[in-house]
Amino acid sequence: MHLSLGLAQIYPKLGDVQANLDKHLAFIAQAKAAGCELVIFPELSLTGYQVQDLVPEAAIEPVAGNPYYGPLLEASREIDIVFGFIQQDERERFTISSAYLSGGQTLHIHRKIYLPTYGMFDEGRYFDAGETARAFDTRFGRVGLLICEDFWHISPPYLLWTDGADVMIFTSASPSRGLDGSDRLAGSRWVELVNQAYGSLFTSFVIHCNRVGYEDGKNFWGGSSVVGPDGEFLLHGHYFDEALLTSTNDLNELHRTRSRLPLLRDENPHMVLRELGRALGKEGHS
């Protein structure tokens, strides 16, 4: 089985949901014309990243009747779509969310768990944190979604792995940091090493879509990529420029890699659960 995908490495317009929806629909049409079966957009692709006080105005409810969500649901009848948005719930709480749409339906919504509130980041001031990391079924097999800081912590990818995800989709709005004498920014190099490590450790596909452009003095580096279950890059996109990057991937590589390297077979999550309980219990009595 093969998965043909497009990574829409876009430059959203800050706070302009309609303009960003139009850009999404244009990239979706481009991905369909290129033969893609799945198109992935970055973190907060529908709003831009530095929304801050615009959060209540830019937030949407993920329902068919919403004028921004509905058109993407309709577009998903012909191609699966992952995109990022600010989700508003019935009690006026706001989360950084990513949705997986397919066949005109919402298959899954992931709410960002880890909200960086340090250095140049201030997410905890504006957003509520998600509390779940769960895999879900698609026509390409079992998939997991994470958003930026979520995959800088090992626990969410591990939970997705143990929940059956063979394809992990990571979306981000990762800014450029750490200019030095190397061939890459220190921040991009670190993220790419983490993605390769997860591909290797979890013998899974790791698909990463990062945005480009500028906001409030921040530059976003792009470099979207696909890592195979052996930890090697199958696609490594260019930096800084808006583009649709395409890749066709042989999902049978999962079986070939895992028969040679049975890390999933030999994993012991019950031991992990037991020892976490012990460690947390010990911590509670210290």
C-alpha positions as CSV (number, residue, x, y, z in Angstrom):
1,M,0.0,0.0,0.0
2,H,1.3,3.5,-0.9
3,L,0.5,6.9,0.6
4,S,0.8,9.9,-1.7
5,L,0.9,13.0,0.3
6,G,1.5,16.8,0.0
7,L,3.0,19.0,2.7
8,A,1.6,22.5,2.3
9,Q,4.5,24.5,3.7
10,I,2.5,27.8,3.7
11,Y,2.8,31.4,4.9
12,P,-0.5,32.2,6.6
13,K,-1.8,35.8,7.0
14,L,-2.0,36.6,10.7
15,G,-5.6,36.7,11.9
16,D,-7.2,36.6,8.5
17,V,-9.1,33.4,8.6
18,Q,-10.9,34.0,5.2
19,A,-7.7,34.7,3.4
20,N,-6.1,31.6,4.9
21,L,-9.1,29.4,4.0
22,D,-8.8,30.6,0.4
23,K,-5.1,29.7,0.5
24,H,-5.9,26.2,1.9
25,L,-8.4,25.6,-0.8
26,A,-5.9,26.6,-3.5
27,F,-3.2,24.3,-2.1
28,I,-5.8,21.5,-1.7
29,A,-6.6,21.9,-5.4
30,Q,-2.9,21.8,-6.3
31,A,-2.4,18.7,-4.2
32,K,-5.3,16.9,-5.9
33,A,-4.0,17.8,-9.3
34,A,-0.6,16.4,-8.2
35,G,-2.3,13.0,-7.3
36,C,-2.0,13.4,-3.5
37,E,-4.3,11.4,-1.3
38,L,-3.5,13.4,1.8
39,V,-2.5,17.1,2.2
40,I,-1.1,18.4,5.5
41,F,-0.9,22.0,6.7
42,P,1.2,23.4,9.6
43,E,0.2,24.4,13.1
44,L,-2.4,27.2,13.3
45,S,-2.4,27.3,9.5
46,L,-5.9,28.8,9.4
47,T,-4.9,31.8,11.7
48,G,-1.2,32.3,11.8
49,Y,0.8,31.8,15.0
50,Q,1.1,35.1,16.9
51,V,-2.6,35.6,17.3
52,Q,-2.5,36.7,21.0
53,D,-5.4,39.0,21.7
54,L,-7.1,38.0,18.4
55,V,-7.7,34.5,19.7
56,P,-11.5,34.9,20.4
57,E,-12.0,36.5,17.0
58,A,-10.1,33.9,15.1
59,A,-11.4,30.8,16.9
60,I,-13.9,28.5,15.3
61,E,-16.1,25.6,16.2
62,P,-15.3,22.4,14.2
63,V,-18.8,21.9,12.8
64,A,-20.1,21.6,9.3
65,G,-22.1,24.8,9.7
66,N,-19.1,26.9,10.4
67,P,-18.2,29.1,7.4
68,Y,-14.5,28.3,7.7
69,Y,-14.6,24.7,8.8
70,G,-17.4,23.6,6.5
71,P,-15.6,24.2,3.2
72,L,-12.7,22.1,4.4
73,L,-15.0,19.3,5.3
74,E,-16.5,19.5,1.9
75,A,-13.0,19.5,0.2
76,S,-12.1,16.4,2.2
77,R,-14.6,14.3,0.2
78,E,-11.9,14.1,-2.5
79,I,-8.6,14.2,-0.5
80,D,-7.8,13.8,3.2
81,I,-6.8,17.0,4.9
82,V,-4.9,17.9,8.1
83,F,-5.0,21.5,9.1
84,G,-4.4,23.7,12.2
85,F,-6.8,26.1,13.8
86,I,-7.9,27.7,17.1
87,Q,-10.7,25.6,18.5
88,Q,-13.5,27.1,20.6
89,D,-15.6,24.9,22.8
90,E,-19.1,25.5,24.2
91,R,-17.6,27.1,27.4
92,E,-15.5,29.6,25.6
93,R,-12.2,27.8,26.1
94,F,-9.6,28.0,23.3
95,T,-7.1,25.3,22.2
96,I,-4.4,25.0,19.5
97,S,-5.9,22.1,17.5
98,S,-5.3,20.1,14.4
99,A,-8.1,18.2,12.6
100,Y,-7.9,15.2,10.3
101,L,-10.7,15.3,7.7
102,S,-11.7,12.6,5.3
103,G,-14.8,11.8,3.2
104,G,-16.6,14.9,4.5
105,Q,-16.1,13.8,8.1
106,T,-13.9,14.8,11.0
107,L,-12.0,11.6,11.9
108,H,-10.0,13.2,14.8
109,I,-9.1,16.4,16.5
110,H,-5.9,16.7,18.5
111,R,-5.6,19.5,21.0
112,K,-2.0,20.7,21.8
113,I,-0.9,19.3,25.1
114,Y,2.3,21.1,25.9
115,L,2.1,24.9,25.6
116,P,5.5,26.6,25.6
117,T,5.5,29.7,27.8
118,Y,9.2,30.6,27.9
119,G,11.6,32.6,25.9
120,M,9.8,33.9,22.8
121,F,6.7,31.8,23.5
122,D,3.6,32.8,25.4
123,E,1.0,30.2,24.6
124,G,0.0,29.4,28.2
125,R,-1.4,32.9,28.5
126,Y,-3.9,32.5,25.7
127,F,-4.7,28.8,25.4
128,D,-6.0,25.8,27.3
129,A,-4.0,22.6,27.2
130,G,-5.2,19.4,25.7
131,E,-5.1,16.2,27.8
132,T,-5.1,13.3,25.4
133,A,-2.7,11.7,22.8
134,R,-4.7,9.0,20.9
135,A,-4.3,7.2,17.6
136,F,-7.2,6.9,15.1
137,D,-8.1,4.8,12.1
138,T,-7.8,6.2,8.5
139,R,-8.0,4.6,5.1
140,F,-4.1,4.5,5.2
141,G,-4.0,2.7,8.6
142,R,-3.7,4.0,12.1
143,V,-2.4,7.5,12.5
144,G,-1.5,9.9,15.3
145,L,-1.4,13.7,15.3
146,L,0.8,15.9,17.5
147,I,1.5,19.7,17.5
148,C,5.0,21.2,17.8
149,E,6.0,21.1,21.5
150,D,4.1,17.9,21.9
151,F,6.8,16.0,20.0
152,W,9.6,17.6,21.9
153,H,8.4,15.4,24.8
154,I,8.8,11.7,24.4
155,S,5.6,10.7,26.1
156,P,3.0,11.7,23.4
157,P,4.8,9.9,20.6
158,Y,5.3,6.9,22.8
159,L,1.5,6.9,23.7
160,L,0.6,7.1,20.0
161,W,3.0,4.2,19.2
162,T,1.5,2.0,21.9
163,D,-2.0,3.0,20.7
164,G,-1.3,1.6,17.3
165,A,-0.1,4.6,15.2
166,D,2.2,3.5,12.3
167,V,2.1,7.0,10.8
168,M,2.8,10.0,13.1
169,I,1.9,13.5,11.7
170,F,3.7,16.4,13.4
171,T,2.7,19.9,12.6
172,S,4.5,23.0,13.8
173,A,5.1,26.8,13.6
174,S,8.8,26.5,14.5
175,P,10.7,29.7,14.4
176,S,14.3,30.1,13.3
177,R,16.8,30.0,16.2
178,G,20.5,29.4,16.7
179,L,22.4,30.8,13.8
180,D,26.0,29.5,13.9
181,G,28.7,28.2,11.6
182,S,26.9,25.0,10.6
183,D,25.0,24.3,7.5
184,R,21.6,24.6,9.3
185,L,20.0,26.6,12.0
186,A,20.5,24.9,15.4
187,G,16.7,24.8,16.0
188,S,16.0,23.1,12.6
189,R,18.9,20.6,13.1
190,W,17.5,19.6,16.5
191,V,14.0,19.1,15.3
192,E,15.2,17.0,12.3
193,L,17.3,14.8,14.6
194,V,14.3,14.3,16.9
195,N,12.1,13.3,13.9
196,Q,14.7,10.8,12.8
197,A,15.0,9.4,16.3
198,Y,11.3,8.8,16.5
199,G,11.2,7.1,13.1
200,S,14.0,4.8,14.2
201,L,12.9,4.2,17.8
202,F,9.2,3.6,16.9
203,T,9.9,2.0,13.5
204,S,7.1,4.3,12.1
205,F,6.7,7.0,9.5
206,V,7.1,10.5,10.8
207,I,5.6,13.3,8.7
208,H,6.4,16.8,9.7
209,C,4.9,20.0,8.2
210,N,6.4,23.3,9.4
211,R,5.3,26.8,8.2
212,V,7.3,29.6,6.7
213,G,7.2,33.4,6.7
214,Y,7.4,36.2,9.2
215,E,5.4,37.4,12.2
216,D,6.3,39.9,14.9
217,G,10.0,39.6,14.2
218,K,9.9,35.8,14.0
219,N,11.0,33.9,10.9
220,F,9.7,30.3,10.4
221,W,12.1,27.9,8.7
222,G,9.9,25.4,6.9
223,G,12.0,22.4,6.0
224,S,9.0,20.0,6.1
225,S,10.0,16.3,5.8
226,V,9.1,12.7,5.8
227,V,11.1,10.1,7.8
228,G,10.7,6.4,7.2
229,P,10.6,3.6,9.8
230,D,14.4,3.1,9.4
231,G,15.0,6.8,10.4
232,E,16.1,7.9,7.0
233,F,14.7,11.0,5.2
234,L,12.3,10.1,2.4
235,L,11.6,13.8,1.8
236,H,13.5,16.8,3.0
237,G,12.0,20.1,1.9
238,H,13.8,23.3,1.4
239,Y,13.9,26.0,4.0
240,F,12.0,29.4,4.2
241,D,10.0,29.2,0.9
242,E,6.3,28.6,0.6
243,A,5.7,25.3,-1.4
244,L,3.7,22.2,-1.8
245,L,6.1,19.3,-1.2
246,T,5.0,15.9,-2.5
247,S,6.1,12.4,-1.6
248,T,4.8,8.9,-2.3
249,N,5.6,6.4,0.4
250,D,5.5,2.6,0.5
251,L,3.7,1.7,3.7
252,N,4.9,-1.9,3.4
253,E,8.2,-0.6,4.6
254,L,6.7,-0.9,8.1
255,H,6.6,-4.7,7.8
256,R,10.1,-4.9,6.3
257,T,11.7,-2.8,9.0
258,R,9.8,-4.4,11.9
259,S,10.7,-7.9,10.8
260,R,14.3,-6.9,10.8
261,L,14.1,-4.7,13.9
262,P,11.3,-6.0,16.2
263,L,11.3,-3.1,18.7
264,L,7.5,-2.9,18.7
265,R,7.1,-6.6,19.3
266,D,9.5,-6.5,22.3
267,E,8.2,-3.3,23.9
268,N,6.8,-3.7,27.4
269,P,4.3,-0.9,28.1
270,H,2.9,-2.8,31.2
271,M,6.4,-2.5,32.8
272,V,6.4,1.2,31.9
273,L,3.0,1.7,33.5
274,R,4.0,-0.2,36.6
275,E,7.3,1.7,37.0
276,L,5.7,5.1,36.4
277,G,3.2,4.3,39.1
278,R,6.0,3.4,41.4
279,A,8.1,6.5,40.6
280,L,5.1,8.8,40.9
281,G,4.0,7.2,44.2
282,K,7.5,7.6,45.5
283,E,7.6,11.2,44.4
284,G,4.3,11.8,46.2
285,H,5.7,10.6,49.5
286,S,9.0,12.5,49.3
